Amino acid sequence: MKILVIGANGQLGTDLMCALPQAGHKVIGATRQTLDVRYADQVKRALNETRPQWVINTAAFHNVEQCEDEPAEAMLVNGSAVGVLARECSQRGVKLLHISTDFVFGGEKRTPYVETDKPNPLSAYAKSKLEGEKQVQAAGEQHLIVRTCGLFGHAGSKTRQGNFIEKMIKRAQAREELRVVGDKIGTPSSTLDVTRAIDDLIAQDASGIYHVTNEGECSWHEFAQEALRLSGSSVRVKNVASAEFKTKAVRPAYSVLSKEKMYALGVAKMPDWREALQKYMNSRPVQ
Ligand SMILES: NC(=O)c1ccc[n+]([C@@H]2O[C@H](COP(=O)([O-])OP(=O)(O)OC[C@H]3O[C@@H](n4cnc5c(N)ncnc54)[C@H](OP(=O)(O)O)[C@@H]3O)[C@@H](O)[C@H]2O)c1
């Protein structure tokens, strides 16, 4: 397949750019410098020049706190610009795989969310990402929406200045105790495993919404504890309630996603998040 990856130097984009060619695809990468999704002319030009069969859109304004201050910009990048991209793809018969988020859910459940569960976005970021999903769906049948959760990859998250693991390791070097939220439950997910599942979904010519994360679930506190243990740090990690941290954005208390729909299609089982974290730590460049 000929695939255009938008957000090619982001955390997920970097692994897609590396793994998809190894899987036999011809891959073209677009960064914000070459394709800013906010500008329709740049979207049209990129599609006309590259003529892909698939577009994977990883680009997003996803600094969740900053989105609360800039809701219009969040709606533009994550909502209306995605609509333009989806319509331009649809007009050309190009399939769009758009990356979305567990945050579209409100966290009311205590069992994994399935794709047909009703969204209830709690923050400006989540509302804008749900708007992006709606615009993709409205543009036609040729789409695939992949909702994922808690991404970690060696490229780090560009818009959050490093992923959660690296932030914890850095903080642990400077402090005797870390305080991490223990009442928000999700599934940390390796960008490498998500990339492999994306390749499987493309191979199946899947369409509609699919949930793609690692297996298992944990709080941010458990995730930090495990990452620090694997890094060899003995710093204490205190379990604190999210109410103790003042944040502008409200986040779901529970956002674990069910992968049953993806498995029913024949996509290989995802590793548990602990296994994925161990793999990440084993291949972590020496700091
Ligand atoms: N990270 C998570 O925990 C998480 C969880 C669930 C879902 N997601 C979703 O997964 C996707 C990928 O996340 P990630 O962690 O890989 O993010 P990331 O590392 O921040 O990458 C996002 C990329 O989007 C690019 N971008 C931002 N605004 C753009 C614009 N206007 N036009 C073109 N490119 C633009 C950024 O380019 P610059 O570097 O030039 O700014 C960056 O390369 C996003 O859709 C996000 O909403 C992420």
The ligand as an SDF file (V2000), in Angstrom:
LIG
                    3D

 48 52  0  0  0  0  0  0  0  0999 V2000
   -0.1480   10.4400   23.5160 N   0  0  0  0  0  0  0  0  0  0  0  0
   -1.1950    9.8450   24.0890 C   0  0  0  0  0  0  0  0  0  0  0  0
   -1.1410    9.4380   25.2340 O   0  0  0  0  0  0  0  0  0  0  0  0
   -2.4620    9.6310   23.2910 C   0  0  0  0  0  0  0  0  0  0  0  0
   -3.5250    8.9300   23.8760 C   0  0  0  0  0  0  0  0  0  0  0  0
   -4.6730    8.7150   23.1070 C   0  0  0  0  0  0  0  0  0  0  0  0
   -4.7590    9.1970   21.8210 C   0  0  0  0  0  0  0  0  0  0  0  0
   -3.7150    9.8920   21.3050 N   0  0  0  0  0  0  0  0  0  0  0  0
   -3.8050   10.3940   19.9370 C   0  0  0  0  0  0  0  0  0  0  0  0
   -2.7810    9.7660   19.2060 O   0  0  0  0  0  0  0  0  0  0  0  0
   -2.3080   10.6260   18.1720 C   0  0  0  0  0  0  0  0  0  0  0  0
   -0.7880   10.6590   18.1750 C   0  0  0  0  0  0  0  0  0  0  0  0
   -0.3230   11.0570   19.4500 O   0  0  0  0  0  0  0  0  0  0  0  0
    1.2430   11.2340   19.7280 P   0  0  0  0  0  0  0  0  0  0  0  0
    1.4640   10.8690   21.1570 O   0  0  0  0  0  0  0  0  0  0  0  0
    2.0120   10.5810   18.6500 O   0  0  0  0  0  0  0  0  0  0  0  0
    1.3610   12.8210   19.5960 O   0  0  0  0  0  0  0  0  0  0  0  0
    2.6290   13.7520   19.2970 P   0  0  0  0  0  0  0  0  0  0  0  0
    3.8960   13.0520   19.5940 O   0  0  0  0  0  0  0  0  0  0  0  0
    2.3760   15.0530   19.9690 O   0  0  0  0  0  0  0  0  0  0  0  0
    2.5220   13.9470   17.7340 O   0  0  0  0  0  0  0  0  0  0  0  0
    1.5280   14.7490   17.1770 C   0  0  0  0  0  0  0  0  0  0  0  0
    2.0690   15.2740   15.8850 C   0  0  0  0  0  0  0  0  0  0  0  0
    1.0740   16.1310   15.3340 O   0  0  0  0  0  0  0  0  0  0  0  0
    1.7520   17.2080   14.7170 C   0  0  0  0  0  0  0  0  0  0  0  0
    0.8660   18.3500   14.5820 N   0  0  0  0  0  0  0  0  0  0  0  0
    0.3310   19.1190   15.5400 C   0  0  0  0  0  0  0  0  0  0  0  0
   -0.4270   20.0860   15.0080 N   0  0  0  0  0  0  0  0  0  0  0  0
   -0.3400   19.9240   13.6500 C   0  0  0  0  0  0  0  0  0  0  0  0
   -0.8850   20.6050   12.5450 C   0  0  0  0  0  0  0  0  0  0  0  0
   -1.6570   21.6920   12.7050 N   0  0  0  0  0  0  0  0  0  0  0  0
   -0.6120   20.1440   11.3100 N   0  0  0  0  0  0  0  0  0  0  0  0
    0.1840   19.0710   11.1240 C   0  0  0  0  0  0  0  0  0  0  0  0
    0.7460   18.3870   12.1300 N   0  0  0  0  0  0  0  0  0  0  0  0
    0.4810   18.8180   13.3770 C   0  0  0  0  0  0  0  0  0  0  0  0
    2.9160   17.5140   15.6450 C   0  0  0  0  0  0  0  0  0  0  0  0
    3.8850   18.2290   14.9180 O   0  0  0  0  0  0  0  0  0  0  0  0
    4.8660   19.2490   15.6630 P   0  0  0  0  0  0  0  0  0  0  0  0
    5.8550   18.3620   16.3680 O   0  0  0  0  0  0  0  0  0  0  0  0
    5.4860   20.0280   14.5630 O   0  0  0  0  0  0  0  0  0  0  0  0
    4.0390   20.0600   16.5890 O   0  0  0  0  0  0  0  0  0  0  0  0
    3.3430   16.1140   16.0500 C   0  0  0  0  0  0  0  0  0  0  0  0
    4.3270   15.6140   15.1760 O   0  0  0  0  0  0  0  0  0  0  0  0
   -3.0140   11.9540   18.3710 C   0  0  0  0  0  0  0  0  0  0  0  0
   -4.1020   12.0140   17.4850 O   0  0  0  0  0  0  0  0  0  0  0  0
   -3.5440   11.8850   19.7940 C   0  0  0  0  0  0  0  0  0  0  0  0
   -4.7300   12.6410   19.9260 O   0  0  0  0  0  0  0  0  0  0  0  0
   -2.5640   10.1120   21.9940 C   0  0  0  0  0  0  0  0  0  0  0  0
  1  2  1  0
  2  3  2  0
  2  4  1  0
  4  5  1  0
  4 48  2  0
  5  6  2  0
  6  7  1  0
  7  8  2  0
  8  9  1  0
  8 48  1  0
  9 10  1  0
  9 46  1  0
 10 11  1  0
 11 12  1  0
 11 44  1  0
 12 13  1  0
 13 14  1  0
 14 15  2  0
 14 16  1  0
 14 17  1  0
 17 18  1  0
 18 19  2  0
 18 20  1  0
 18 21  1  0
 21 22  1  0
 22 23  1  0
 23 24  1  0
 23 42  1  0
 24 25  1  0
 25 26  1  0
 25 36  1  0
 26 27  1  0
 26 35  1  0
 27 28  2  0
 28 29  1  0
 29 30  1  0
 29 35  2  0
 30 31  1  0
 30 32  2  0
 32 33  1  0
 33 34  2  0
 34 35  1  0
 36 37  1  0
 36 42  1  0
 37 38  1  0
 38 39  2  0
 38 40  1  0
 38 41  1  0
 42 43  1  0
 44 45  1  0
 44 46  1  0
 46 47  1  0
M  CHG  2   8   1  16  -1
M  END
$$$$
